[in-house]
Each structure stands twice: as structure tokens, then as C-alpha cells.
Amino acid sequence: MIRYRPPQKSGAKYITSEGERKLKEELHELWKVERPKVTASVSEAAALGDRSENAEYIYGKKRLREIDRRIGYLSKRLEELIVVSTPPDNTGKVYFGAFVTLEKEDGNIMTYRIVGPDEIDPKKGYISIDSPLGMELLGKYEDTELAIRSPSGKQHYRIIDIDYEEP
């Protein structure tokens, strides 16, 4: 049986310099630290004899495949990414990398940063440039009113501040 999976849309190819640094650190950690440890443990487990019932060997090989898959993905992704490290000329408009402070219709104030799909971090308020809110914010100015459809209904926001330095 063949399971066909249609190709996924890869998302934006932009990343901040901070995001690129984190991806490179992850790649280095996997390639230089994690993979050698797992390879050594698989070799030790293989030396014990029967591999068909050796849980350490089976788990180690599985973990090695996961590491290799992630290394391949990161290597390929880092080659195609475009690093955005400088703010745009017009800092009064929302572009990639902007910290945008929004006021919801109920008075709640929140700050989001527009980042690439590889850097999403809800705890820090980093949202993807490909997300509905991220796409709606792009190109907007301060004091612009927005209405965004979400699963919970239409949400209304007003842009209070746009900044390119971390608040």
C-alpha cells in the first residue's frame, strides 16, 4: 500500500539572524554531540549479540534515523533561507521582523513579532509571517484597525506601536 502525501507548502524563506543562529546551533549539537553518542551506544548494543531482540540496538537505530532526518532537513533549510538582519527603511510600516503592539477590542494589549515559520514561539509572542494575523499585519501602519477571522469568530485589533528593536 502506498500512502500518497501531497507536497506541503514550505512557507516563507525568511529568518532573523537570531533564528538562523539557533538553527545552526541545533545542527551543530545534533551532528557533533548527539549523533556520535547514539552511534557509540548502537555499536555497544550491536556487540552484545542478537540484534533482533535487543531493545537498546533497535531504539538506537531509530533515534539515529530521527537525527539523520533532522540533520538533512536543517542542512537543506539553512541553504535556502534568506537572513533579514537589518530593519527596513520605513520603520513606520509592519515588515518582517517587526515587533507589533496590538490592542484588542476588549482593551487587552499584546505584542507580537513577525518571524519566519522556523522561529515560531508562542511564549515569546513570535508569530509566523504565514499565519493569518501575520499576513494581515504586513504592510499596515500604526493606528490601523484590523478584523481577523479566527476559529472563535471575528477578532478586532488596532495597531498601537511598530518597533524593530526588542521592547
Secondary structure, 3 states (H helix, E strand, C coil): CCCCCCCCCCCCCEEEHHHHHHHHHHHHHHHHHHHHHHHHHHHHHHHCCCCCCCHHHHHHHHHHHHHHHHHHHHHHHHHHCEEECCCCCCCCECCCCCEEEEEECCCCEEEEEEECCCCCECCCCEEECCCHHHHHHCCCECCCEEEEEECCEEEEEEEEEEECCCC
